[in-house]
Amino acid sequence: MLETKLLILLVLANGFPILADSWLGKRNQPLDSGYRWRDGRALLGCSKTVGGLSAALLFTPLSGWLLGWSLAFGFGFAIAAMLGDLLTSFIKRRLGLASSSSAVGLDQIPESLLPLLFSRYFMPLDWSVILLLLILFGIWASLLSWLLFKMGIKNRPF
């Protein structure tokens, strides 16, 4: 049951920004405000937005609370997930990949591994469970991304 709840929270923490970006549309502002790193590329890219980050930080704690954890745990989980997602975007920009481009593994591992490592401080999680959740999250994230694309919420199926 613990693993199922963590998987649900991972999917939600990383899904709320997508929903917020779809809902806010052009009113949403990029987190990096168009800032360019010393390599001349965007710091994070236009797909990392104030609205997306805000949605994750607001709704993940509430979701965690509904799943039986404290709001503080949910907030920490959201921060860890978003740090992983921002790290991924930063790395992808340094590699010359466009914003919202697909990088299998890189797109899923940091945004799921960091919150799972955070969770280890509050609950018993061995490495086999973490590995299983990383794999399951990768599968669910891919399926959900395709579904959100088919529903018109995402512009790309990845």
Phi, psi and omega in degrees: 000320179302315181297320179296316180296320178294320178297317178300314181294324176299313181297316180293314181302321181271348179268330181303319177299323179296315179295318180296318179297322178294317183290318185280332178057226184289347177287347182279140182252140177296142179299323184275000179051030179082006181299141179251137177286172183297344176275001178088353180267159178304146178297308181236325183106166187286348182275353175261109191239161177299316180296320179295313178298316180298318179298316179297316183288337179271311189272336177294315176300320178295320178294317177300320178296317177296333178273358175106006178256170179284159175298323180297317177299314180299323179292315177298320178299316179297317179299314180297317179297317181288325175297319176297317180294318179292322176299317177302312180298318179300313180297316180298321178295321179294330178278356179085013178278141181290156176301135182073008176285160183267136174218090185305132183092301179298326180288335186253324190292305183300320184287347175251325181292315182299314177293331177289322175295320174302317182296332180301335179285345185244347184207158180283110177230115174271170187297330179293323178291318179298315179298316178301315180294324176298316180294313181296321178297318178301318179293310181297319180298319179294315179295316181293322178299315178299317180297315179295327175295313180298329180277354180083011180276325177251150180276340182227150183277021179223000000 
